[in-house]
């Protein structure tokens, strides 16, 4: 049972904030950064279309200069460029005009369509720049209304990025992962991977609410310091009492603080790394295997699956998979415990899976082995 813990008043005052939640959606454009296939700045958009406009002017100028004898006066190339710019911009001073049939046909069939294209470039660029914020606001509104059952990663440092790698390797869609960090470079990296990035401090409840923590499925707390992890966990648990929180701490002595703050699972990063370092001095192959098991995208990995009907009542040691434990009603039982002597309906198995195997392959293999027995 999760321990009951209420944040002290001084913490609650610090954690509660309504600054961002009180803002309209258009004011959150620079706070919530939705992933896009290609991000183009207004200046880049203007520069590219300006080059297109110059190209049109040059093409028309060349056409006019090649037919320089078909106009009201002999034309130099500068005159042709002048006529092209004046004509395409619809200024039309009238000092140079086509007089032959050929030059007029060229103006009708080529120059006039290019004039329309030139105007479309100018108007389209202006509209694109002016409506960029409006499009972002509409996308942001749709995202805030539809986002739910997502995972929030607070802190996109080394631990946060590794957590995201594991989530993606397990098949979670990048759009279902929201990253909270106050570092712009970290958020730009997250956005480039297709993640939703929220700029802000994860200890503030208004930032968490903007990230949709009230409708999220789980939260990964991975800041750089343990005291920040405690404050973040308190804030998340205060907003969403039923959410699943996984937190990381550097020191084991702070584990109970995270558990009292409301964390469901606590990972001690420094002690885990220290144990691996100690083991590596005598048996490096063990560390290599452990790292292989913790890498979900290659080799072997530790996974969890539901049991099939034929496995009910069987001893998990005799199943096709290498079973490490049985998960029953949210509790994990190792194979040496009496509760794990036989598999019961509704149980889930913690087992070693080859990364290239799919869940359908594993289920079918288990059924075939049961049939053979």
SULPENOR-V759945 format. One record per residue. RES is the residue in three letters. SS is DSSP state (H for helix, E for strand, C for the rest). PHI is phi in degrees with one decimal (999 if undefined). Layout:
RES | SS | PHI
RES | SS | PHI
This chain:
UNK | C | 999
UNK | C | -70.5
UNK | C | -64.7
UNK | C | -81.1
UNK | C | -149.6
UNK | C | -108.7
UNK | C | -67.2
UNK | C | -58.4
UNK | H | -60.0
UNK | H | -64.2
UNK | H | -71.1
UNK | H | -62.8
UNK | H | -66.8
UNK | H | -74.1
UNK | H | -79.6
UNK | C | -81.2
UNK | C | -151.0
UNK | C | -121.8
UNK | C | -60.2
UNK | C | -76.2
UNK | C | -67.3
UNK | C | -85.6
UNK | C | -82.9
UNK | C | -70.2
UNK | H | -60.8
UNK | H | -66.2
UNK | H | -82.1
UNK | H | -100.6
UNK | C | -60.8
UNK | C | -88.0
UNK | C | -98.5
UNK | E | -103.3
UNK | E | -113.7
UNK | C | -80.7
UNK | C | -67.6
UNK | C | -135.3
UNK | C | -61.0
UNK | C | -149.1
UNK | C | -99.1
UNK | C | -117.2
UNK | C | -75.8
UNK | H | -57.8
UNK | H | -66.7
UNK | H | -64.6
UNK | H | -63.4
UNK | H | -65.1
UNK | H | -63.0
UNK | H | -64.0
UNK | H | -73.0
UNK | H | -65.2
UNK | H | -63.7
UNK | H | -60.8
UNK | H | -64.5
UNK | H | -62.0
UNK | H | -62.4
UNK | H | -63.0
UNK | H | -62.7
UNK | H | -65.8
UNK | H | -62.3
UNK | H | -65.6
UNK | H | -62.5
UNK | H | -64.6
UNK | H | -61.4
UNK | H | -66.7
UNK | H | -66.3
UNK | H | -65.2
UNK | C | -112.7
UNK | H | -65.4
UNK | H | -82.3
UNK | H | -94.3
UNK | E | -118.2
UNK | C | -65.1
UNK | C | -152.4
UNK | C | -59.7
UNK | C | -111.2
UNK | C | -89.8
UNK | H | -64.3
UNK | H | -63.7
UNK | H | -63.0
UNK | H | -66.7
UNK | H | -64.3
UNK | H | -61.2
UNK | H | -62.0
UNK | H | -62.0
UNK | H | -64.6
UNK | H | -66.9
UNK | H | -72.3
UNK | H | -66.4
UNK | C | -82.2
UNK | C | 61.1
UNK | C | -70.4
UNK | C | 60.7
UNK | C | -68.8
UNK | C | 86.5
UNK | C | -77.5
UNK | C | -123.9
UNK | C | -136.7
UNK | E | -74.8
UNK | C | -121.0
UNK | C | -92.4
UNK | H | -63.9
UNK | H | -63.1
UNK | H | -65.8
UNK | H | -70.5
UNK | H | -63.2
UNK | H | -60.9
UNK | H | -65.7
UNK | H | -72.5
UNK | H | -87.7
UNK | H | -118.9
UNK | H | -67.3
UNK | H | -64.0
UNK | H | -59.3
UNK | H | -68.2
UNK | H | -64.0
UNK | H | -63.9
UNK | H | -63.2
UNK | H | -62.0
UNK | H | -66.6
UNK | H | -63.6
UNK | H | -61.8
UNK | H | -65.3
UNK | H | -67.7
UNK | H | -63.5
UNK | H | -65.0
UNK | H | -62.0
UNK | H | -65.3
UNK | H | -63.0
UNK | H | -68.2
UNK | H | -70.8
UNK | H | -98.3
UNK | H | -59.3
UNK | H | -65.9
UNK | H | -65.9
UNK | H | -64.6
UNK | H | -62.3
UNK | H | -64.6
UNK | H | -63.7
UNK | H | -62.9
UNK | H | -66.1
UNK | H | -62.6
UNK | H | -63.4
UNK | H | -65.2
UNK | H | -66.5
UNK | H | -79.6
UNK | H | -100.1
UNK | C | -69.5
UNK | C | -168.6
UNK | C | 55.4
UNK | C | -98.9
UNK | E | -114.9
UNK | E | -106.7
UNK | E | -109.4
UNK | E | -100.3
UNK | C | 102.3
UNK | C | -110.1
UNK | C | -89.2
UNK | H | -62.2
UNK | H | -68.0
UNK | H | -64.1
UNK | H | -68.0
UNK | H | -64.6
UNK | H | -63.4
UNK | H | -64.8
UNK | H | -57.5
UNK | H | -66.0
UNK | H | -63.8
UNK | H | -66.3
UNK | H | -66.1
UNK | C | -81.1
UNK | C | 102.2
UNK | C | -73.0
UNK | C | -70.8
UNK | H | -56.9
UNK | H | -68.9
UNK | H | -93.3
UNK | E | -116.8
UNK | E | -114.9
UNK | E | -105.9
UNK | E | -114.8
UNK | E | -160.9
UNK | C | -104.4
UNK | C | -102.8
UNK | H | -66.6
UNK | H | -65.5
UNK | H | -63.5
UNK | H | -68.2
UNK | H | -64.4
UNK | H | -65.0
UNK | H | -63.7
UNK | H | -65.7
UNK | H | -65.5
UNK | C | -92.0
UNK | C | 89.7
UNK | C | -89.1
UNK | E | -84.9
UNK | E | -112.2
UNK | E | -120.6
UNK | E | -88.5
UNK | C | 161.1
UNK | C | -95.5
UNK | C | -67.8
UNK | C | -80.3
UNK | C | -95.4
UNK | H | -68.9
UNK | H | -69.2
UNK | H | -65.8
UNK | H | -65.5
UNK | H | -65.1
UNK | H | -62.6
UNK | C | -77.8
UNK | C | 79.9
UNK | H | -66.9
UNK | H | -68.5
UNK | H | -117.4
UNK | C | -80.2
UNK | C | -87.6
UNK | E | -154.6
UNK | E | -134.1
UNK | E | -105.9
UNK | E | -98.9
UNK | C | -136.8
UNK | C | -78.3
UNK | C | -83.9
UNK | C | -127.9
UNK | H | -71.0
UNK | H | -65.7
UNK | H | -65.8
UNK | H | -61.5
UNK | H | -64.4
UNK | H | -64.1
UNK | H | -62.9
UNK | H | -62.7
UNK | H | -59.9
UNK | H | -66.2
UNK | H | -63.6
UNK | H | -66.2
UNK | H | -67.1
UNK | H | -77.4
UNK | C | -129.2
UNK | C | -63.5
UNK | C | -100.4
UNK | C | -77.0
UNK | E | -90.9
UNK | E | -115.3
UNK | E | -116.4
UNK | E | -122.8
UNK | E | -118.6
UNK | E | -129.0
UNK | C | -85.5
UNK | C | -114.4
UNK | H | -65.1
UNK | H | -66.2
UNK | H | -97.0
UNK | H | -61.8
UNK | H | -66.9
UNK | H | -67.5
UNK | H | -66.2
UNK | H | -66.5
UNK | H | -68.0
UNK | H | -74.4
UNK | C | 119.8
UNK | C | -73.1
UNK | C | -78.6
UNK | E | -135.8
UNK | E | -127.0
UNK | E | -109.9
UNK | E | -94.1
UNK | H | -73.3
UNK | H | -69.2
UNK | H | -68.6
UNK | H | -62.9
UNK | H | -64.7
UNK | H | -64.2
UNK | H | -63.4
UNK | H | -63.5
UNK | H | -63.2
UNK | H | -65.4
UNK | H | -65.1
UNK | H | -64.5
UNK | H | -68.7
UNK | H | -111.0
UNK | C | -132.0
UNK | H | -62.3
UNK | H | -65.4
UNK | H | -64.8
UNK | H | -64.2
UNK | H | -61.9
UNK | H | -68.7
UNK | H | -62.7
UNK | H | -64.1
UNK | H | -64.4
UNK | H | -67.3
UNK | H | -87.0
UNK | C | -99.0
UNK | C | -76.4
UNK | C | -103.6
UNK | C | -156.9
UNK | C | 66.6
UNK | E | -96.0
UNK | E | -148.3
UNK | E | -87.8
UNK | E | -136.3
UNK | E | -132.7
UNK | E | -144.9
UNK | E | -79.0
UNK | C | -78.1
UNK | C | -96.5
UNK | H | -59.5
UNK | H | -70.0
UNK | H | -89.0
UNK | C | -63.3
UNK | C | 89.4
UNK | C | -83.1
UNK | C | -80.1
UNK | H | -59.8
UNK | H | -70.5
UNK | H | -100.1
UNK | C | -82.1
UNK | C | -65.3
UNK | C | -82.5
UNK | E | -84.0
UNK | E | -88.4
UNK | E | -100.8
UNK | E | -172.4
UNK | E | -119.0
UNK | E | -100.7
UNK | E | -131.5
UNK | C | 55.1
UNK | C | 83.1
UNK | E | -105.1
UNK | E | -97.6
UNK | E | -116.4
UNK | E | -73.2
UNK | C | -66.1
UNK | C | -86.5
UNK | C | -90.6
UNK | H | -60.5
UNK | H | -66.7
UNK | H | -98.3
UNK | C | -67.8
UNK | C | -144.1
UNK | C | -88.6
UNK | C | -110.9
UNK | C | -57.5
UNK | C | 90.2
UNK | C | -71.3
UNK | E | -126.2
UNK | E | -106.7
UNK | E | -96.2
UNK | E | -144.5
UNK | E | -97.2
UNK | E | -122.0
UNK | E | -77.3
UNK | C | -60.2
UNK | C | -81.4
UNK | C | -77.0
UNK | C | -98.1
UNK | H | -62.6
UNK | H | -65.9
UNK | H | -63.0
UNK | H | -68.2
UNK | H | -65.1
UNK | H | -66.4
UNK | H | -63.2
UNK | H | -64.9
UNK | H | -66.9
UNK | H | -64.1
UNK | H | -68.1
UNK | H | -62.9
UNK | H | -66.9
UNK | H | -65.2
UNK | C | -70.8
